[in-house]
């Protein structure tokens, strides 16, 4: 009797929890996504932990997990169903088996049946009638109509080096929980200029086919084509997390209320959306009327030249500035050709750029600052400086010039003037007197006391100039490398720039602005990688960062720590919910440690 009772209790306990698994299709195309759904049901389903996943990395890559919960009250009895949807992408062709999904709970092990699937080359359609497959819900079928990405360009036909403003906007008619750019378009053949993202993204409303959409601009870039022809820009890809409201029939009002722990928000799904490709026709610049000194500048430009003083003395430095200003690709503006007077010693210019990016164009100025040293007195003239460009307004070449600058050089008060060997203006150096007489009287010598040149201080004083010379030589090489080797310069400045951006992030955290905080932390992380590896931070995505770090043999723990910070920033920048100060402090400290650890190993 006792044995019969115990058997009945065991059977009842087993019935309190059931586990099942299924896939939404058993025949899958290579590189297509599929879904493995694990379902727990019974009275203990709400308390049971999430089942562990089998290892199928040999033929599928894991993308993410979403979950949902359904609680029903029927005749006083509570029925609980909890579902975990695991998303994968097929990576290898062949026939495979998904091992059983297992769960250990209350000293019992629960397991599902294994599932056979086949991954084929090319496209494959779902097979609803095959064993283990399941038809996707209606709301998922309509997801592409409720969530999409659109690319827009301000013009489709341009000249070489003329700016095209490309804007990417995301349209959504359902709650958007987060998102990140997963794939950037290939922009080979274009010089790109990224527009800064706003710290607080602006959301607009648009009505399309009678449905109201929220619209958010996620990326804007100006492209300058480096060659003529028809060019197609590939789509931009974004991974989104959206909340779906299930439309399955329900028997009472409590179904809707208990569909999700957050009161009917529905289940969260991950969706990859891609923009439409953009085709740009690039016209060659006309050959007729092209100036000899034309360097490729397209847009509208002006030129000016100034000196800091017009009356100087010999060997006194003059600052001479040439500024090119206007709208167009400022970064490719070349160093102007200037005819300096032969009596001037000229040093290489310092180049500074000031670029403004507004909604419709790239504009700014580029300044070349020279240091000139006149060596001989007289009246000197710096001839006009010319610059040629292709004007888009009237479709013709234009040439702008500066005014000539007159400089009066008077003789300085120095006791001598150093003359270059090639000069023939003066052949002597004045030393203050015409003749230096011979000493006729024998000087008086006295015996020295302690012999200084035999002391340690004397030998140390002899080595100091040598050490100073070596140090100066090393520092000179360092400066030369900074000016000529961009990769070296960016690597040396990487730490400083990262700390500066983290400092700005700390400021935004104190202000209580989560969006700006996460944006600055993301810039610090991406900018550090870009500077260290000499790549453009604007074009970097998380997957590329991971690949580059693993190729350099960085330890898995350091790489994962860095990627976790990047993914958290990407998610929180798109998340509409506010982040508290405690979360920001935790991420700030984690990002700081990730930068320090990576800097030690890269």
FIDO-118562 format. One record per residue (C-alpha): y, x, z negated; residue in one letter. Coordinates in steps of 0.25 Angstrom, whole numbers, padded with zeros to 4 digits. Each point is the difference from the previous one (the first is absolute). Example, Ala and Ser with C-alpha at 12.3 -4.5 7.8 and 13.67 -1.06 7.14 Angstrom:
<marlums>
{marlum {-0018, 0049, -0031}, a}
{marlum {0014, 0006, 0002}, s}
</marlums>
This chain:
<marlums>
{marlum {0000, 0000, 0000}, x}
{marlum {0010, 0011, -0004}, x}
{marlum {-0004, 0008, 0013}, x}
{marlum {0003, -0012, 0008}, x}
{marlum {0014, -0002, -0006}, x}
{marlum {0003, 0014, 0002}, x}
{marlum {-0003, -0001, 0015}, x}
{marlum {0008, -0012, 0001}, x}
{marlum {0012, 0007, -0006}, x}
{marlum {-0001, 0012, 0009}, x}
{marlum {-0001, -0009, 0012}, x}
{marlum {0013, -0008, -0004}, x}
{marlum {0007, 0014, -0002}, x}
{marlum {-0004, 0004, 0013}, x}
{marlum {0006, -0013, 0006}, x}
{marlum {0013, 0003, -0006}, x}
{marlum {0003, 0011, 0010}, x}
{marlum {-0003, 0001, 0015}, x}
{marlum {0004, 0010, 0010}, x}
{marlum {0000, 0000, 0015}, x}
{marlum {0005, 0008, 0011}, x}
{marlum {0003, -0003, 0015}, x}
{marlum {0008, 0006, 0011}, x}
{marlum {0009, -0007, 0010}, x}
{marlum {-0007, 0005, 0012}, x}
{marlum {-0013, 0008, 0002}, x}
{marlum {0004, 0006, 0014}, x}
{marlum {0012, 0008, -0001}, x}
{marlum {0008, 0008, 0010}, x}
{marlum {0003, 0014, -0002}, x}
{marlum {0013, 0002, -0008}, x}
{marlum {0001, -0015, -0003}, x}
{marlum {0002, -0005, -0014}, x}
{marlum {-0011, -0008, -0007}, x}
{marlum {-0001, -0007, -0014}, x}
{marlum {-0010, 0001, -0010}, x}
{marlum {0001, -0011, -0010}, x}
{marlum {-0007, 0000, -0014}, x}
{marlum {0000, -0013, -0007}, x}
{marlum {-0003, -0003, -0015}, x}
{marlum {-0003, -0014, -0005}, x}
{marlum {-0004, -0006, -0013}, x}
{marlum {0006, -0002, -0014}, x}
{marlum {0000, 0015, -0002}, x}
{marlum {0007, 0003, 0013}, x}
{marlum {0014, 0000, -0006}, x}
{marlum {-0004, 0010, -0010}, x}
{marlum {-0009, 0009, 0008}, x}
{marlum {0006, 0014, 0005}, x}
{marlum {0002, 0003, 0015}, x}
{marlum {-0013, 0004, 0006}, x}
{marlum {-0001, 0014, 0005}, x}
{marlum {0000, 0003, 0015}, x}
{marlum {-0011, 0007, 0008}, x}
{marlum {0003, 0013, 0007}, x}
{marlum {0002, -0003, 0015}, x}
{marlum {0009, 0011, 0003}, x}
{marlum {-0010, 0005, 0011}, x}
{marlum {0004, -0011, 0009}, x}
{marlum {0012, -0007, -0005}, x}
{marlum {0014, 0004, -0006}, x}
{marlum {0005, -0008, -0013}, x}
{marlum {0013, -0007, 0002}, x}
{marlum {0003, -0008, -0012}, x}
{marlum {-0005, -0012, -0009}, x}
{marlum {0006, -0014, -0002}, x}
{marlum {-0005, -0010, -0010}, x}
{marlum {0000, -0015, -0003}, x}
{marlum {-0005, -0009, -0011}, x}
{marlum {-0003, -0015, 0000}, x}
{marlum {-0002, -0008, -0012}, x}
{marlum {-0005, -0015, 0000}, x}
{marlum {-0001, -0010, -0011}, x}
{marlum {-0011, -0011, 0004}, x}
{marlum {-0004, -0010, -0010}, x}
{marlum {0004, 0009, -0011}, x}
{marlum {-0008, 0012, 0005}, x}
{marlum {0008, 0013, 0005}, x}
{marlum {-0005, 0007, 0012}, x}
{marlum {0006, 0014, 0003}, x}
{marlum {-0001, 0007, 0013}, x}
{marlum {0006, 0014, 0002}, x}
{marlum {0001, 0007, 0013}, x}
{marlum {0003, 0015, 0004}, x}
{marlum {0003, 0002, 0015}, x}
{marlum {-0002, 0015, 0003}, x}
{marlum {0006, 0004, 0014}, x}
{marlum {-0006, 0011, 0008}, x}
{marlum {0002, 0006, 0014}, x}
{marlum {-0012, 0004, 0008}, x}
{marlum {-0001, 0015, 0003}, x}
{marlum {-0013, 0003, 0006}, x}
{marlum {-0009, -0007, 0011}, x}
{marlum {-0014, -0004, -0004}, x}
{marlum {-0009, -0009, -0008}, x}
{marlum {0003, 0001, -0015}, x}
{marlum {-0004, -0007, -0013}, x}
{marlum {0010, -0003, -0011}, x}
{marlum {-0008, 0002, -0013}, x}
{marlum {0000, -0010, -0011}, x}
{marlum {0012, -0002, -0009}, x}
{marlum {-0004, 0001, -0014}, x}
{marlum {0006, -0005, -0014}, x}
{marlum {-0004, 0004, -0014}, x}
{marlum {0004, -0011, -0010}, x}
{marlum {-0006, -0004, -0013}, x}
{marlum {-0012, 0009, 0001}, x}
{marlum {-0003, -0006, 0013}, x}
{marlum {0001, 0006, 0014}, x}
{marlum {0004, -0009, 0012}, x}
{marlum {-0002, 0004, 0014}, x}
{marlum {0003, -0006, 0014}, x}
{marlum {-0009, 0001, 0012}, x}
{marlum {0003, 0011, 0010}, x}
{marlum {0007, -0003, 0013}, x}
{marlum {-0003, 0005, 0014}, x}
{marlum {0012, 0002, 0009}, x}
{marlum {0002, 0007, 0014}, x}
{marlum {0012, 0007, 0004}, x}
{marlum {0002, 0001, 0015}, x}
{marlum {0009, 0007, 0009}, x}
{marlum {0011, -0009, 0006}, x}
{marlum {0005, -0013, -0004}, x}
{marlum {-0009, -0010, -0008}, x}
{marlum {0002, -0014, -0004}, x}
{marlum {-0005, -0007, -0013}, x}
{marlum {-0013, -0006, 0000}, x}
{marlum {0001, -0012, -0009}, x}
{marlum {-0014, -0005, 0002}, x}
{marlum {-0007, 0013, -0004}, x}
{marlum {-0005, 0003, -0014}, x}
{marlum {0009, 0006, -0010}, x}
{marlum {0013, -0004, 0009}, x}
{marlum {0011, -0009, -0004}, x}
{marlum {0011, -0007, 0007}, x}
{marlum {0014, 0005, -0004}, x}
{marlum {0009, -0011, -0007}, x}
{marlum {0010, -0007, 0009}, x}
{marlum {0012, 0006, -0008}, x}
{marlum {-0005, 0014, 0005}, x}
{marlum {-0001, -0005, 0014}, x}
{marlum {0014, -0004, 0000}, x}
{marlum {0005, 0013, -0007}, x}
{marlum {0005, 0006, 0013}, x}
{marlum {0009, -0012, 0002}, x}
{marlum {0006, 0002, -0014}, x}
{marlum {0001, 0015, -0001}, x}
{marlum {0004, 0009, 0011}, x}
{marlum {0008, 0013, 0003}, x}
{marlum {0010, 0000, 0012}, x}
{marlum {0007, 0012, 0006}, x}
{marlum {0014, -0001, 0007}, x}
{marlum {0008, 0009, 0008}, x}
{marlum {0015, -0001, 0003}, x}
{marlum {-0003, 0004, 0015}, x}
{marlum {-0012, 0002, 0009}, x}
{marlum {0007, 0009, 0011}, x}
{marlum {0008, 0013, -0005}, x}
{marlum {0004, 0013, 0006}, x}
{marlum {-0007, 0013, -0005}, x}
{marlum {0005, 0003, -0015}, x}
{marlum {0007, -0013, -0001}, x}
{marlum {-0003, -0007, -0013}, x}
{marlum {-0010, -0012, -0001}, x}
{marlum {0000, -0007, -0014}, x}
{marlum {-0014, -0005, -0003}, x}
{marlum {-0001, -0010, -0012}, x}
{marlum {-0013, -0005, -0006}, x}
{marlum {0000, -0013, -0008}, x}
{marlum {-0011, -0007, -0008}, x}
{marlum {-0001, -0015, 0001}, x}
{marlum {-0007, -0008, -0011}, x}
{marlum {-0002, -0014, -0003}, x}
{marlum {-0008, 0002, -0012}, x}
{marlum {0001, 0008, -0013}, x}
{marlum {0000, 0015, 0003}, x}
{marlum {-0005, 0008, -0012}, x}
{marlum {0002, 0014, 0006}, x}
{marlum {-0002, 0009, 0012}, x}
{marlum {0001, 0014, 0005}, x}
{marlum {0001, 0007, 0014}, x}
{marlum {-0014, 0004, 0004}, x}
{marlum {0003, 0006, 0014}, x}
{marlum {0013, 0004, 0007}, x}
{marlum {0002, -0001, 0015}, x}
{marlum {-0002, 0013, 0008}, x}
{marlum {0014, 0004, 0004}, x}
{marlum {-0003, 0012, 0008}, x}
{marlum {0011, 0003, 0010}, x}
{marlum {0011, -0006, -0009}, x}
{marlum {0009, 0006, -0010}, x}
{marlum {0000, -0010, -0011}, x}
{marlum {0011, -0002, -0010}, x}
{marlum {-0004, -0009, -0012}, x}
{marlum {0009, -0010, -0006}, x}
{marlum {0000, 0000, -0016}, x}
{marlum {-0007, -0012, -0006}, x}
{marlum {0008, -0008, -0009}, x}
{marlum {-0003, 0001, -0015}, x}
{marlum {-0001, -0015, -0001}, x}
{marlum {-0006, -0006, 0013}, x}
{marlum {0007, -0012, 0006}, x}
{marlum {-0008, -0012, 0003}, x}
{marlum {0005, -0010, 0010}, x}
{marlum {-0006, -0014, 0005}, x}
{marlum {-0003, -0003, 0014}, x}
{marlum {-0007, -0013, 0006}, x}
{marlum {-0010, 0003, 0010}, x}
{marlum {-0008, -0012, 0007}, x}
{marlum {0005, -0009, -0011}, x}
{marlum {-0005, 0009, -0011}, x}
{marlum {0009, 0007, -0010}, x}
{marlum {-0003, 0015, -0001}, x}
{marlum {0006, 0011, -0010}, x}
{marlum {0004, 0012, 0008}, x}
{marlum {0001, 0014, -0005}, x}
{marlum {0004, 0012, 0007}, x}
{marlum {-0009, 0012, -0004}, x}
{marlum {0003, 0011, 0010}, x}
{marlum {0012, 0004, 0009}, x}
{marlum {0000, 0012, 0009}, x}
{marlum {0009, 0006, 0011}, x}
{marlum {-0008, 0006, 0011}, x}
{marlum {0006, 0010, 0011}, x}
{marlum {-0009, 0002, 0012}, x}
{marlum {-0002, 0015, 0004}, x}
{marlum {-0005, -0003, 0014}, x}
{marlum {0001, -0011, 0011}, x}
{marlum {-0011, -0010, 0003}, x}
{marlum {-0006, -0013, -0006}, x}
{marlum {-0005, 0002, -0014}, x}
{marlum {-0007, -0009, -0009}, x}
{marlum {0001, 0000, -0015}, x}
{marlum {-0013, -0003, -0007}, x}
{marlum {0000, -0011, -0011}, x}
{marlum {0003, 0003, -0015}, x}
{marlum {-0011, -0005, -0010}, x}
{marlum {0003, -0005, -0013}, x}
{marlum {-0011, -0004, -0011}, x}
{marlum {0004, -0012, -0008}, x}
{marlum {-0005, -0008, -0012}, x}
{marlum {0003, -0015, 0001}, x}
{marlum {-0004, -0012, -0008}, x}
{marlum {-0008, -0011, 0006}, x}
{marlum {-0001, -0014, -0004}, x}
{marlum {-0014, -0005, 0002}, x}
{marlum {-0001, -0013, 0008}, x}
{marlum {-0014, -0004, -0004}, x}
{marlum {-0002, -0014, -0004}, x}
{marlum {0000, -0002, -0015}, x}
{marlum {-0005, -0012, -0008}, x}
{marlum {0011, 0000, -0010}, x}
{marlum {0014, 0005, -0004}, x}
{marlum {-0006, 0010, -0010}, x}
{marlum {-0006, 0008, 0012}, x}
{marlum {0014, 0004, 0005}, x}
{marlum {0005, 0003, -0014}, x}
{marlum {-0012, 0009, -0003}, x}
{marlum {-0001, 0007, 0014}, x}
{marlum {0006, 0013, -0006}, x}
{marlum {0004, 0005, -0013}, x}
{marlum {0014, 0000, 0004}, x}
{marlum {0000, -0015, 0002}, x}
{marlum {-0004, -0003, 0014}, x}
{marlum {0006, 0012, 0007}, x}
{marlum {-0013, 0001, 0008}, x}
{marlum {-0007, 0013, 0004}, x}
{marlum {0006, 0013, 0004}, x}
{marlum {-0004, 0006, 0013}, x}
{marlum {0003, 0013, 0007}, x}
{marlum {0005, -0001, 0015}, x}
{marlum {0004, 0011, 0010}, x}
{marlum {0010, -0005, 0009}, x}
{marlum {0006, 0008, 0012}, x}
{marlum {0013, -0001, 0008}, x}
{marlum {0001, -0003, 0015}, x}
{marlum {0001, 0013, 0009}, x}
{marlum {0014, 0003, 0006}, x}
{marlum {0001, 0005, 0014}, x}
{marlum {0013, 0009, 0003}, x}
{marlum {0005, 0003, 0014}, x}
{marlum {0007, 0014, -0001}, x}
{marlum {0009, 0003, 0012}, x}
{marlum {0003, 0014, 0004}, x}
{marlum {0014, 0005, -0001}, x}
{marlum {0007, 0001, 0013}, x}
{marlum {0001, 0013, 0007}, x}
{marlum {0014, -0003, 0007}, x}
{marlum {0011, 0006, -0008}, x}
{marlum {-0008, 0006, -0010}, x}
{marlum {0008, 0012, -0007}, x}
{marlum {-0005, 0014, 0000}, x}
{marlum {0001, 0000, -0015}, x}
{marlum {-0006, -0013, -0003}, x}
{marlum {-0010, 0001, -0011}, x}
{marlum {-0006, -0014, 0000}, x}
{marlum {0009, -0008, -0010}, x}
{marlum {0001, -0014, 0003}, x}
{marlum {0009, -0010, -0007}, x}
{marlum {0015, 0001, -0003}, x}
{marlum {0006, 0013, -0006}, x}
{marlum {0013, 0007, -0003}, x}
{marlum {0002, 0014, -0004}, x}
{marlum {0011, 0007, -0008}, x}
{marlum {0003, 0014, -0005}, x}
{marlum {0008, 0005, -0012}, x}
{marlum {0003, 0013, -0007}, x}
{marlum {0004, 0001, -0015}, x}
{marlum {0012, 0009, 0003}, x}
{marlum {0008, 0005, 0012}, x}
{marlum {0007, 0012, -0006}, x}
{marlum {-0010, 0010, -0006}, x}
{marlum {0000, 0015, -0002}, x}
{marlum {-0011, 0010, 0005}, x}
{marlum {-0013, -0001, -0007}, x}
{marlum {0003, -0013, -0006}, x}
{marlum {-0010, -0011, 0003}, x}
{marlum {0003, -0013, 0008}, x}
{marlum {-0008, -0012, -0001}, x}
{marlum {-0002, -0007, 0014}, x}
{marlum {-0007, -0013, 0001}, x}
{marlum {-0005, -0008, 0012}, x}
{marlum {-0004, -0014, -0002}, x}
{marlum {-0008, -0009, 0009}, x}
{marlum {0001, -0015, -0004}, x}
{marlum {-0004, -0013, 0006}, x}
{marlum {-0013, -0009, 0002}, x}
{marlum {-0013, 0005, 0005}, x}
{marlum {-0010, 0010, -0004}, x}
{marlum {0008, 0009, -0009}, x}
{marlum {-0011, 0009, -0003}, x}
{marlum {-0002, 0006, 0014}, x}
{marlum {0014, 0003, 0002}, x}
{marlum {0001, 0015, 0004}, x}
{marlum {0008, 0011, -0005}, x}
{marlum {0013, 0000, 0009}, x}
{marlum {0003, 0012, 0009}, x}
{marlum {0013, 0007, -0005}, x}
{marlum {0008, 0011, 0006}, x}
{marlum {0005, 0008, -0012}, x}
{marlum {0010, 0011, 0001}, x}
{marlum {-0006, 0014, 0001}, x}
{marlum {0008, 0005, -0012}, x}
{marlum {-0007, -0010, -0009}, x}
{marlum {-0013, 0002, -0008}, x}
{marlum {-0008, -0013, 0001}, x}
{marlum {-0011, -0004, -0010}, x}
{marlum {-0011, -0010, 0003}, x}
{marlum {0005, -0014, -0003}, x}
{marlum {-0004, -0009, -0012}, x}
{marlum {-0005, -0013, 0006}, x}
{marlum {0001, -0014, -0008}, x}
{marlum {-0004, -0014, 0005}, x}
{marlum {0006, -0013, -0005}, x}
{marlum {-0008, -0012, 0006}, x}
{marlum {0003, -0015, -0003}, x}
{marlum {-0011, -0010, 0003}, x}
{marlum {0005, -0014, 0001}, x}
{marlum {-0007, -0013, 0006}, x}
{marlum {0003, 0003, 0015}, x}
{marlum {0002, 0015, 0002}, x}
{marlum {-0002, 0015, -0005}, x}
{marlum {0014, 0007, -0001}, x}
{marlum {0006, 0011, -0008}, x}
{marlum {0005, 0014, 0003}, x}
{marlum {-0005, 0015, 0000}, x}
{marlum {0009, 0011, -0004}, x}
{marlum {-0001, 0015, 0003}, x}
{marlum {0008, 0009, -0009}, x}
{marlum {0002, 0014, 0004}, x}
{marlum {0006, 0012, -0008}, x}
{marlum {0009, 0008, 0009}, x}
{marlum {0006, 0014, -0005}, x}
{marlum {0012, 0005, 0009}, x}
{marlum {-0001, 0016, 0000}, x}
{marlum {0013, 0003, 0008}, x}
{marlum {0014, -0006, -0001}, x}
{marlum {0006, -0008, 0011}, x}
{marlum {0001, -0014, 0005}, x}
{marlum {-0014, -0006, 0003}, x}
{marlum {-0005, -0013, 0007}, x}
{marlum {-0013, -0008, -0002}, x}
{marlum {-0002, -0007, 0013}, x}
{marlum {-0003, -0014, 0001}, x}
{marlum {-0014, -0004, -0003}, x}
{marlum {-0007, -0010, 0010}, x}
{marlum {-0012, -0010, -0002}, x}
{marlum {-0007, -0009, 0011}, x}
{marlum {-0008, -0012, -0003}, x}
{marlum {-0004, -0013, 0008}, x}
{marlum {0008, -0012, -0004}, x}
{marlum {-0008, -0013, -0001}, x}
{marlum {0012, -0009, 0001}, x}
{marlum {0004, 0004, 0014}, x}
{marlum {-0014, 0007, 0004}, x}
{marlum {0007, 0013, 0004}, x}
{marlum {0001, 0014, -0005}, x}
{marlum {0012, 0003, -0009}, x}
{marlum {0006, 0013, -0004}, x}
{marlum {0009, 0002, -0013}, x}
{marlum {0007, 0012, -0004}, x}
{marlum {0008, 0005, -0012}, x}
{marlum {0014, 0006, 0000}, x}
{marlum {0003, 0015, 0000}, x}
{marlum {0002, 0006, -0013}, x}
{marlum {0011, 0012, -0002}, x}
{marlum {-0002, 0009, -0011}, x}
{marlum {0010, 0011, -0004}, x}
{marlum {-0006, 0012, -0006}, x}
{marlum {0009, 0010, -0008}, x}
{marlum {-0005, 0014, -0005}, x}
{marlum {-0005, -0001, -0014}, x}
{marlum {0003, 0009, -0012}, x}
{marlum {-0014, 0007, 0000}, x}
{marlum {0001, 0015, 0001}, x}
{marlum {-0010, 0000, 0012}, x}
{marlum {-0006, -0009, 0010}, x}
{marlum {-0014, 0002, 0004}, x}
{marlum {-0001, 0000, 0016}, x}
{marlum {-0013, -0004, 0008}, x}
{marlum {-0006, 0012, 0008}, x}
{marlum {0002, -0008, 0013}, x}
{marlum {0015, -0002, -0003}, x}
{marlum {0011, 0009, 0007}, x}
{marlum {0012, -0006, -0007}, x}
{marlum {0000, 0010, -0011}, x}
{marlum {-0008, 0013, -0001}, x}
{marlum {0004, 0005, -0014}, x}
{marlum {0000, -0005, -0015}, x}
{marlum {0012, 0002, -0008}, x}
{marlum {-0003, 0006, -0013}, x}
{marlum {0014, 0000, -0006}, x}
{marlum {0004, 0015, 0004}, x}
{marlum {-0001, 0008, 0013}, x}
{marlum {-0006, 0013, -0006}, x}
{marlum {-0009, 0002, -0011}, x}
{marlum {0003, 0014, -0006}, x}
{marlum {-0011, 0011, -0004}, x}
{marlum {-0001, 0002, -0015}, x}
{marlum {0005, 0015, -0002}, x}
{marlum {-0002, 0001, -0015}, x}
{marlum {-0013, 0003, -0007}, x}
{marlum {-0003, -0012, -0010}, x}
{marlum {-0003, 0003, -0014}, x}
{marlum {-0014, -0003, -0004}, x}
{marlum {-0005, -0003, -0015}, x}
{marlum {-0014, 0001, -0005}, x}
{marlum {-0006, -0014, -0003}, x}
{marlum {-0006, -0004, -0013}, x}
{marlum {-0012, -0009, 0001}, x}
{marlum {-0006, 0000, 0014}, x}
{marlum {0001, -0015, 0004}, x}
{marlum {-0008, 0001, 0013}, x}
{marlum {-0012, 0004, -0008}, x}
{marlum {0000, -0013, -0009}, x}
{marlum {-0008, -0013, 0003}, x}
{marlum {0013, -0008, 0001}, x}
{marlum {0004, 0009, 0012}, x}
{marlum {-0013, -0003, 0007}, x}
{marlum {0000, -0015, -0003}, x}
{marlum {0015, 0000, 0006}, x}
{marlum {-0006, 0006, 0013}, x}
{marlum {-0011, -0010, 0002}, x}
{marlum {0010, -0012, -0003}, x}
{marlum {0007, 0001, 0014}, x}
{marlum {-0014, 0001, 0007}, x}
{marlum {-0005, -0013, -0008}, x}
{marlum {0013, -0007, 0004}, x}
{marlum {-0002, 0004, 0014}, x}
{marlum {-0014, -0005, 0000}, x}
{marlum {0005, -0013, -0006}, x}
{marlum {0011, -0002, 0009}, x}
{marlum {-0009, 0003, 0012}, x}
{marlum {-0010, -0011, -0005}, x}
{marlum {0011, -0010, -0003}, x}
{marlum {0005, 0002, 0014}, x}
{marlum {-0014, -0002, 0006}, x}
{marlum {-0001, -0013, -0008}, x}
{marlum {0014, -0005, 0005}, x}
{marlum {-0004, 0004, 0015}, x}
{marlum {-0013, -0007, -0002}, x}
{marlum {0007, -0013, -0005}, x}
{marlum {0009, 0000, 0012}, x}
{marlum {-0010, 0003, 0010}, x}
{marlum {-0013, -0006, -0005}, x}
{marlum {0001, -0015, -0002}, x}
{marlum {-0014, -0001, -0006}, x}
{marlum {0003, 0011, -0011}, x}
{marlum {0014, -0006, -0003}, x}
{marlum {-0006, -0014, -0002}, x}
{marlum {-0011, 0005, -0008}, x}
{marlum {0009, 0007, -0010}, x}
{marlum {0009, -0012, -0001}, x}
{marlum {-0011, -0010, -0002}, x}
{marlum {0000, 0001, -0015}, x}
{marlum {0015, -0001, -0001}, x}
{marlum {0000, -0012, 0009}, x}
{marlum {-0011, -0007, -0007}, x}
{marlum {0006, 0002, -0014}, x}
{marlum {0013, -0006, 0006}, x}
{marlum {-0007, -0012, 0005}, x}
{marlum {-0007, -0002, -0013}, x}
{marlum {0013, 0001, -0008}, x}
{marlum {0006, -0011, 0009}, x}
{marlum {-0013, -0008, -0003}, x}
{marlum {0002, 0002, -0015}, x}
{marlum {0015, -0005, 0002}, x}
{marlum {-0005, -0013, 0007}, x}
{marlum {-0011, -0002, -0011}, x}
{marlum {0011, 0001, -0011}, x}
{marlum {0008, -0011, 0009}, x}
{marlum {-0012, -0009, 0000}, x}
{marlum {-0001, 0000, 0015}, x}
{marlum {-0015, 0001, 0003}, x}
{marlum {0001, -0001, 0015}, x}
{marlum {0009, 0012, 0001}, x}
{marlum {-0008, 0008, -0011}, x}
{marlum {-0013, -0002, 0008}, x}
{marlum {0007, 0004, 0013}, x}
{marlum {0006, 0013, -0006}, x}
{marlum {-0014, 0004, -0006}, x}
{marlum {-0006, -0003, 0014}, x}
{marlum {0011, 0009, 0007}, x}
{marlum {-0003, 0011, -0010}, x}
{marlum {-0015, 0000, 0002}, x}
{marlum {0001, -0001, 0015}, x}
{marlum {0012, 0009, 0001}, x}
{marlum {-0007, 0011, -0008}, x}
{marlum {-0013, 0000, 0010}, x}
{marlum {0010, 0000, 0012}, x}
{marlum {0007, 0012, -0005}, x}
{marlum {-0012, 0008, -0005}, x}
{marlum {-0008, -0003, 0013}, x}
{marlum {0013, 0000, 0010}, x}
{marlum {-0003, -0014, 0005}, x}
{marlum {0009, -0012, 0001}, x}
{marlum {0000, -0008, -0012}, x}
{marlum {0005, -0012, 0007}, x}
{marlum {-0013, -0001, 0009}, x}
{marlum {-0010, 0003, -0011}, x}
{marlum {-0010, -0010, -0005}, x}
{marlum {-0009, 0000, -0012}, x}
{marlum {-0013, 0003, 0008}, x}
{marlum {0007, 0012, 0007}, x}
{marlum {0004, 0005, -0013}, x}
{marlum {-0014, -0001, -0005}, x}
{marlum {-0006, 0007, 0012}, x}
{marlum {0010, 0012, 0000}, x}
{marlum {-0003, 0002, -0015}, x}
{marlum {-0015, 0000, 0002}, x}
{marlum {0001, 0010, 0011}, x}
{marlum {0007, 0010, -0009}, x}
{marlum {-0011, -0001, -0010}, x}
{marlum {0008, -0007, -0011}, x}
{marlum {-0009, -0005, -0011}, x}
{marlum {-0004, -0014, 0000}, x}
{marlum {0006, -0004, -0013}, x}
{marlum {0014, 0006, 0004}, x}
{marlum {-0001, -0008, 0013}, x}
{marlum {-0004, -0013, -0006}, x}
{marlum {0011, 0001, -0010}, x}
{marlum {0010, 0002, 0011}, x}
{marlum {-0005, -0011, 0008}, x}
{marlum {-0001, -0010, -0011}, x}
{marlum {0015, 0002, -0003}, x}
{marlum {0003, -0002, 0015}, x}
{marlum {-0008, -0012, 0001}, x}
{marlum {0007, -0006, -0013}, x}
{marlum {0013, 0002, 0006}, x}
{marlum {-0003, -0006, 0013}, x}
{marlum {-0006, -0012, -0007}, x}
{marlum {0012, -0002, -0010}, x}
{marlum {0010, 0001, 0011}, x}
{marlum {-0005, -0012, 0008}, x}
{marlum {-0005, -0008, -0013}, x}
{marlum {0010, -0011, -0003}, x}
{marlum {-0003, 0000, -0015}, x}
{marlum {0009, 0009, -0009}, x}
{marlum {-0006, 0012, -0007}, x}
{marlum {0003, 0003, -0014}, x}
{marlum {0006, 0012, -0006}, x}
{marlum {-0013, 0005, -0006}, x}
{marlum {-0007, 0000, 0014}, x}
{marlum {0011, 0008, 0006}, x}
{marlum {0000, 0010, -0011}, x}
{marlum {-0015, 0002, 0001}, x}
{marlum {0001, 0002, 0016}, x}
{marlum {0012, 0009, -0002}, x}
{marlum {-0008, 0009, -0009}, x}
{marlum {-0013, -0001, 0009}, x}
{marlum {0008, 0004, 0012}, x}
{marlum {0007, 0012, -0007}, x}
{marlum {-0014, 0005, -0004}, x}
{marlum {-0005, -0002, 0014}, x}
{marlum {0011, 0008, 0006}, x}
{marlum {-0002, 0011, -0010}, x}
{marlum {-0015, 0001, 0002}, x}
{marlum {0001, -0001, 0015}, x}
{marlum {0011, 0011, 0001}, x}
{marlum {-0010, 0010, -0008}, x}
{marlum {-0011, -0002, 0010}, x}
{marlum {0007, -0002, 0014}, x}
</marlums>
